[in-house]
Amino acid sequence: MDSLPTFLRLQGRKCLLVGDHTNTQTLIASVMRTGAQVTVIGNDAVPSDGVVTIQRNFNDTDLIDCWLVVSAFDDDARNRAVVSACEKKQIFCHVTGNPGQGTAIIDTLQTASASGRQFSSALTAEPLSTPPSTRVSLVGAGPGDPDLLTLRALRLIQSASVVVYDRLVSTSILSLCNPAAQFIYAGKAKANHALPQDSINELLVELAKTHDSVVRLKGGDPFIFGRGGEEIETLTDHKVSFQVVPGITAASGCAAFSGIPLTHRDHAQSCVFVTGHLRDGQINLNWKDLRDPTQTIVVYMGLTGLRSICETLIKHGRDPHTPAALVEQGTTTAQRVLASTLNELPQLVEQTDVGAPTLLIIGGVVSLREKLDWFGASQ
Ligand code: SAH
């Protein structure tokens, strides 16, 4: 181990959190509990009680009088710049989501309050089906909120020696991983794969030779549009032992958090998950099968092709007035739901500034959301 487990007495001392709002949020409460004087700097920083909030970019003079810094950008280069500025001034810096990048590691599981303690005690419970001894675990991280991880996923990320993760794995989940693990970003932004799939498959085989606990961490569920099958096929070919840990897929997460039951006796007797990913500008789906009015359709990766999907469904006989909703950043505090009809949703989405990830849900069940939207109502 090249780090010294340490407790810091921060009461009355200036601690600085810089970065993107949703990422800084995950640590504010923990740092506040120590009695530190917390300053948050970020373009999208949101004022909160007891915190000095400054809405602008970070600069080196912000480090004056600081004892500890947390850098929480999604962008690696910006985190590196903060770490390097801290290094020059000999101030320790923790990087959320990539603990290996900084000079300090805050153990977020220990710092989490009551819910953290519950996590820890739940983790001491014996699993009912003990996983076989495995080198590689293909782990579903769920749709974003760490509270939606399975206990097995949490157990495994806490003890992993290397974590290979995707873009969709949230920073707050990465912060729960073993801080001493090696972190490898396997990427996957649309049309901008950080690592091609074949290289990821081979990488897992290579890592399994030198690490006894490789975690391949994927957004949602590894077997739903996650290419998990391809990764374990390669492991099988190389006789590497593995296990698969299911995660909450985006469809379940987004549906639950937007008050849209995917099936309902009055509206939908079946539900289908399809990909809206364009191949050579085309979406290849079995459109005729999708016109059944009693079937809910959930479209993953459907934002770019949204207009084409809606129009083609109508062309093949789905009622233009069918309720349809686009769920953006489902299950997170930034979740937004645009609800309309098959006919009108494309225009609504085009007029709104929508960003990935988004999930499209089509069918009569969407109309229930007006009554059942518990999450939006609680925000
Ligand atoms: N294996 C993942 C899906 C990977 S494909 C799963 O089971 O959820 C990536 C697509 O999932 C995104 O383009 C988006 O359509 C959807 N997605 C994942 N997380 C999401 C979220 N939090 N909110 C909305 N859509 C999400």
Boltz pocket constraint, residues with backbone or C-beta under 6 A from the ligand:
constraints:
  - pocket:
      binder: B
      contacts: [[A, 142], [A, 143], [A, 144], [A, 168], [A, 218], [A, 219], [A, 220], [A, 221], [A, 222], [A, 223], [A, 224], [A, 225], [A, 226], [A, 247], [A, 248], [A, 249], [A, 250], [A, 251], [A, 254], [A, 299], [A, 300], [A, 301], [A, 302], [A, 327], [A, 328], [A, 329], [A, 330], [A, 331], [A, 356], [A, 357], [A, 358], [A, 359], [A, 360]]
      max_distance: 6.0
